[in-house]
Structures are given as C-alpha cells and as structure tokens.
Amino acid sequence: MYGEYRHVFENVVGCTVESVVADSKRGFRIDLDQVAERVKEGYDAVVLVNPNSPTGTLLSRSKLTELFSRCESTRFWVDETYVEFAGAENSVERSAAESANVFVCKSMSKAYALSGLRAAYMVGPKTEIAKLGKLVPPWAVSLPAQVAAVAALSSGAYYNEQYRRTVELREHLAANLREKCGIFAFPSVTNCLLCELPAESPDAAEIVRLARQRGVFFRAGEEIHSSLGPRTIRIAVKGPEMNRRTIEVLATLLRGSCCSEPFSSPQAQ
C-alpha cells in the first residue's frame, strides 16, 4: 500500500513497522485471520488501505468489522480513499463512529477529484476525535477546499454516475489489455488496474520508460513496493480516448505477443 504510512510511522512517530505481505497467487488479497493472529503478538496499531492501492482489492465490510471485534484492544486506521468506487455500502465509517478503537481516514483527492485542494476527513470514536481536535492547527483545510468538499458530498447522484461509468471503462480496458496485448489485469474495484506483463515482454521499468516517450504514463509496480515484482504495471482508468491510446501504445511496445485487432471502447459497443 502507500509508502507514506511506513515513512510516517518509522521516521516521524518512531515506531517499529511490520507488514502482512499479499501475493499474486491470492490475487493480492490480505488474509484477515493472519492479521488477527499477528495482532495477538502485541501490536499497538494496524493500518489498512481499503480498497487497496495499488492492487484495487477490497476487504468486505463484514470481515473487517469481525476483525475489529476480535482485536478490541488494538487501534485500527482504515484508509478509504477509494471506497466510493466500490460502493459506499462497503465503508466502515459507521462502525468506526460507534467503536472505541477504529478510525477511518478518507482523502477526497481520488473519488471526488479534489486532489489539488488537499481535502480529507476522519471518522472515529467521539471521545478520541475530541482529543485529536485539540491538536489540529488552524486553517488545516483552506476555505476553498471546505466549500468544494461540502459541494462534492452534496452531489451524490453526479458522483454515483461517474463511479458507474468508471466501472464500465475499467472492465473494457481490462478486457482489451488481455485480448489485444496479452496483459493480465488483476480484478480491481477502483479506478486503476494492477497488471502483469507477458513473460516474453520487456520488464515493467522499460515499458514505463518507452510509454512515457509516447506521452502515456504508467507506474512500475516494483517502484511502489518490491513485492509486486519487476513485471507489473499500474494503469489508471481514463476516458475512452485515453484508454484507446493506452492500448495502442502497449500493443506497439509488445508487438509479437499481442494480436492486431482494433481496440474496442464502451461507446462503440
């Protein structure tokens, strides 16, 4: 998941940080039973990103609430920046508000497209939130960001339509990556795809470099975390034309391991 959490805990707070590592054989899904067993070793806090970035995997709300109840003496921090793409019903905000040990942090940069405004909010136990409120500096969120955030949260119908459209675009992109480029996209519920390159292709770092020269930008998985390996790339889901361009560039770079059929977009079907 995000490297910032490890950085803050290790270098700012001064914690010892250990990871539960997911792998491709399990579709990068975290085993929450393993997390619960590890917590018994005496950890003070657990950080989860759900849905995960960069894998796009989702931990079910029911499984998470079960984990919280099994580990009531441990604090949980759940980053739900992407949860709206999967459906707001998957959020554990309500559970956090009613708990004594769960906090939900939600940046509005992704699902609400407010990245330039640096707006976010947190949900947690009332008494703990009150304590934290005393530590927040004045004007932590600018007035324009506050206005935009309130407007975004009041525009549910508009955003729900965008999430629906994103799902459609994501599934078409995944299908075309597979059919036209021989690239496998791991199942995702977000606006990005973690993909595995064909065995005979150049490695991810080279593909990223060559694509950048053609004006198309991906991230090599290994740059995000070493466990993702040298043959994964993360592709953001864009509009139909940019998705088309993505397929065209990858098909060119992987020529010989993909077919030559034209890219199909949601609009054309």
C-alpha positions as CSV (number, residue, x, y, z in Angstrom):
1,M,0.0,0.0,0.0
2,Y,1.0,3.6,0.2
3,G,4.6,4.1,1.3
4,E,3.8,7.3,3.2
5,Y,2.3,5.3,6.2
6,R,5.5,3.4,6.8
7,H,7.6,6.6,6.4
8,V,5.4,8.5,8.9
9,F,5.3,5.7,11.5
10,E,9.0,4.8,11.2
11,N,10.6,8.3,10.7
12,V,8.2,10.7,12.3
13,V,6.5,8.7,15.1
14,G,9.4,6.4,15.7
15,C,7.5,3.1,15.6
16,T,8.7,-0.4,14.6
17,V,6.6,-1.3,11.5
18,E,6.0,-4.8,10.1
19,S,3.9,-5.8,7.1
20,V,1.5,-8.5,6.1
21,V,2.5,-9.2,2.5
22,A,0.0,-10.3,-0.1
23,D,1.0,-12.0,-3.3
24,S,-0.3,-12.6,-6.8
25,K,-1.3,-16.2,-6.1
26,R,-4.0,-15.0,-3.8
27,G,-4.9,-12.1,-6.0
28,F,-3.1,-9.8,-3.6
29,R,-5.9,-10.3,-1.0
30,I,-5.0,-9.8,2.6
31,D,-5.7,-12.7,5.0
32,L,-7.5,-11.0,7.9
33,D,-7.2,-14.2,10.0
34,Q,-3.5,-13.8,9.7
35,V,-3.8,-10.1,10.7
36,A,-5.8,-11.1,13.8
37,E,-3.2,-13.7,14.8
38,R,-0.4,-11.2,14.3
39,V,-2.2,-8.6,16.5
40,K,-2.0,-11.1,19.4
41,E,1.7,-10.5,19.4
42,G,1.1,-7.1,21.0
43,Y,0.9,-4.5,18.2
44,D,-0.4,-1.1,19.1
45,A,-2.0,-0.3,15.7
46,V,-2.9,-1.8,12.4
47,V,-3.1,0.3,9.2
48,L,-5.3,-0.9,6.3
49,V,-5.9,0.7,2.9
50,N,-9.3,-0.5,1.7
51,P,-9.8,-0.7,-1.3
52,N,-6.1,-1.2,-1.6
53,S,-3.8,0.9,-3.7
54,P,-2.2,-0.2,-6.0
55,T,-3.9,-3.6,-6.2
56,G,-7.5,-2.5,-6.3
57,T,-8.6,-5.3,-4.0
58,L,-11.5,-4.9,-1.5
59,L,-11.8,-6.3,2.0
60,S,-15.5,-6.9,2.8
61,R,-17.2,-4.7,5.4
62,S,-18.4,-7.8,7.4
63,K,-14.9,-9.3,7.6
64,L,-13.4,-6.0,8.7
65,T,-16.0,-5.4,11.5
66,E,-15.4,-9.0,12.6
67,L,-11.6,-8.2,12.8
68,F,-12.3,-5.1,14.8
69,S,-14.4,-7.0,17.4
70,R,-11.7,-9.7,17.7
71,C,-9.0,-7.1,18.4
72,E,-10.7,-4.5,20.6
73,S,-7.5,-3.5,22.4
74,T,-5.7,-2.6,19.2
75,R,-6.3,0.6,17.2
76,F,-7.2,0.3,13.6
77,W,-6.6,3.0,11.0
78,V,-8.5,2.3,7.7
79,D,-7.8,4.5,4.7
80,E,-10.9,4.5,2.5
81,T,-9.8,7.0,-0.2
82,Y,-11.1,4.7,-3.0
83,V,-14.1,3.1,-1.3
84,E,-16.8,5.0,-3.3
85,F,-15.6,3.3,-6.5
86,A,-16.6,0.0,-4.9
87,G,-19.8,1.4,-3.4
88,A,-20.3,3.5,-0.2
89,E,-22.0,0.5,1.4
90,N,-18.5,-1.0,1.8
91,S,-17.4,1.8,4.1
92,V,-16.8,1.1,7.8
93,E,-17.4,4.7,8.7
94,R,-20.4,3.9,10.8
95,S,-18.6,1.1,12.6
96,A,-15.7,3.5,13.4
97,A,-18.1,6.1,14.8
98,E,-19.6,3.5,17.1
99,S,-16.3,1.9,18.1
100,A,-13.7,2.6,20.7
101,N,-10.7,1.7,18.5
102,V,-11.4,2.3,14.8
103,F,-10.6,5.4,12.7
104,V,-11.5,5.9,9.1
105,C,-9.5,8.4,7.1
106,K,-10.8,9.5,3.7
107,S,-8.9,11.7,1.3
108,M,-11.2,13.4,-1.2
109,S,-8.5,13.6,-3.8
110,K,-9.4,10.5,-5.8
111,A,-13.1,9.5,-5.8
112,Y,-14.2,13.2,-5.6
113,A,-11.4,14.5,-7.9
114,L,-10.3,17.2,-5.4
115,S,-6.6,16.4,-5.4
116,G,-5.4,20.0,-5.8
117,L,-7.4,21.2,-2.8
118,R,-6.0,18.8,-0.2
119,A,-9.3,18.0,1.4
120,A,-10.0,15.0,3.7
121,Y,-12.0,13.9,6.7
122,M,-11.8,11.4,9.5
123,V,-14.4,9.4,11.4
124,G,-13.7,7.7,14.7
125,P,-14.8,7.3,18.4
126,K,-16.3,10.6,19.6
127,T,-14.0,10.9,22.7
128,E,-10.9,10.2,20.6
129,I,-11.9,12.7,17.9
130,A,-12.4,15.3,20.5
131,K,-8.9,14.8,21.8
132,L,-7.4,14.9,18.3
133,G,-9.3,18.1,17.5
134,K,-7.2,20.0,20.1
135,L,-4.1,19.1,18.1
136,V,-5.3,20.3,14.7
137,P,-3.7,23.6,13.7
138,P,-6.0,26.4,12.5
139,W,-6.8,26.5,8.7
140,A,-5.6,23.0,8.2
141,V,-8.1,22.8,5.3
142,S,-8.5,26.0,3.2
143,L,-11.8,27.7,2.7
144,P,-12.0,26.9,-1.0
145,A,-11.3,23.2,-0.1
146,Q,-14.0,23.3,2.5
147,V,-16.5,24.7,0.1
148,A,-15.6,22.2,-2.6
149,A,-15.7,19.3,-0.2
150,V,-19.2,20.2,1.1
151,A,-20.4,20.7,-2.5
152,A,-18.9,17.3,-3.5
153,L,-20.5,15.5,-0.6
154,S,-23.9,17.1,-1.6
155,S,-23.6,15.8,-5.2
156,G,-24.1,12.1,-4.7
157,A,-26.2,11.5,-7.8
158,Y,-23.5,13.1,-10.0
159,Y,-20.6,11.1,-8.5
160,N,-22.5,7.8,-8.5
161,E,-22.9,8.1,-12.2
162,Q,-19.2,8.7,-12.6
163,Y,-18.4,5.7,-10.5
164,R,-20.8,3.6,-12.6
165,R,-19.1,4.9,-15.7
166,T,-15.6,4.2,-14.3
167,V,-16.6,0.5,-13.7
168,E,-17.7,0.3,-17.3
169,L,-14.5,1.8,-18.6
170,R,-12.3,-0.3,-16.3
171,E,-13.8,-3.6,-17.4
172,H,-13.5,-2.7,-21.1
173,L,-9.9,-1.6,-20.5
174,A,-9.1,-4.8,-18.7
175,A,-10.6,-6.9,-21.5
176,N,-8.7,-5.1,-24.2
177,L,-5.5,-5.3,-22.3
178,R,-6.0,-9.1,-22.2
179,E,-7.2,-9.5,-25.7
180,K,-5.1,-7.0,-27.6
181,C,-1.9,-7.0,-25.6
182,G,-1.7,-10.3,-23.7
183,I,-1.6,-8.3,-20.4
184,F,-3.4,-9.8,-17.4
185,A,-5.2,-7.2,-15.1
186,F,-5.9,-8.4,-11.6
187,P,-9.5,-7.8,-10.5
188,S,-10.0,-4.3,-9.2
189,V,-12.8,-2.3,-7.7
190,T,-11.1,1.1,-8.1
191,N,-10.1,3.5,-10.9
192,C,-6.8,1.7,-11.6
193,L,-5.6,-1.7,-12.7
194,L,-2.6,-3.6,-11.5
195,C,-1.4,-5.6,-14.5
196,E,1.1,-8.4,-15.2
197,L,3.1,-8.2,-18.4
198,P,3.5,-11.2,-20.7
199,A,6.5,-13.4,-19.9
200,E,8.2,-12.5,-23.2
201,S,7.9,-8.8,-22.9
202,P,10.5,-6.2,-21.6
203,D,10.3,-5.6,-17.9
204,A,8.0,-3.0,-16.4
205,A,10.6,-0.3,-16.0
206,E,11.4,-0.5,-19.7
207,I,7.8,-0.5,-20.7
208,V,7.1,2.6,-18.4
209,R,10.1,4.4,-19.9
210,L,9.1,3.7,-23.5
211,A,5.5,4.6,-22.9
212,R,6.5,7.9,-21.4
213,Q,8.3,8.8,-24.6
214,R,5.0,8.3,-26.4
215,G,3.1,10.5,-23.9
216,V,1.4,7.7,-22.0
217,F,2.2,7.3,-18.3
218,F,2.1,4.2,-16.1
219,R,3.8,3.2,-12.9
220,A,6.1,0.2,-12.5
221,G,4.8,-2.0,-9.7
222,E,8.2,-2.5,-8.2
223,E,8.6,1.2,-7.7
224,I,5.5,1.1,-5.4
225,H,6.6,-2.0,-3.5
226,S,9.3,-4.6,-4.2
227,S,6.8,-7.4,-3.5
228,L,5.0,-6.6,-6.7
229,G,8.0,-7.7,-8.8
230,P,9.6,-6.4,-12.0
231,R,6.8,-7.4,-14.3
232,T,3.8,-5.4,-13.0
233,I,2.5,-2.0,-14.0
234,R,-0.3,0.1,-12.6
235,I,-2.6,1.7,-15.2
236,A,-5.1,4.4,-14.3
237,V,-8.6,4.1,-15.9
238,K,-9.1,7.2,-18.1
239,G,-11.8,8.2,-20.6
240,P,-12.5,6.2,-23.8
241,E,-9.9,8.1,-26.0
242,M,-7.1,7.9,-23.5
243,N,-7.8,4.2,-22.8
244,R,-7.7,3.7,-26.6
245,R,-4.3,5.4,-26.7
246,T,-3.1,3.3,-23.8
247,I,-3.9,0.1,-25.7
248,E,-2.4,1.3,-28.9
249,V,0.9,2.2,-27.2
250,L,1.1,-1.1,-25.3
251,A,0.2,-3.1,-28.4
252,T,3.1,-1.3,-30.2
253,L,5.6,-1.9,-27.4
254,L,4.5,-5.6,-27.0
255,R,4.2,-6.3,-30.7
256,G,4.6,-10.0,-31.3
257,S,2.9,-11.1,-28.1
258,C,-0.5,-9.5,-28.8
259,C,-3.0,-9.6,-31.6
260,S,-3.7,-6.8,-34.1
261,E,-7.4,-6.5,-33.6
262,P,-8.6,-2.9,-33.2
263,F,-9.3,-1.5,-29.7
264,S,-13.0,-1.5,-28.7
265,S,-14.3,1.2,-26.4
266,P,-17.5,1.2,-24.4
267,Q,-19.0,3.8,-26.7
268,A,-18.5,1.6,-29.8
269,Q,-20.3,-1.4,-28.3
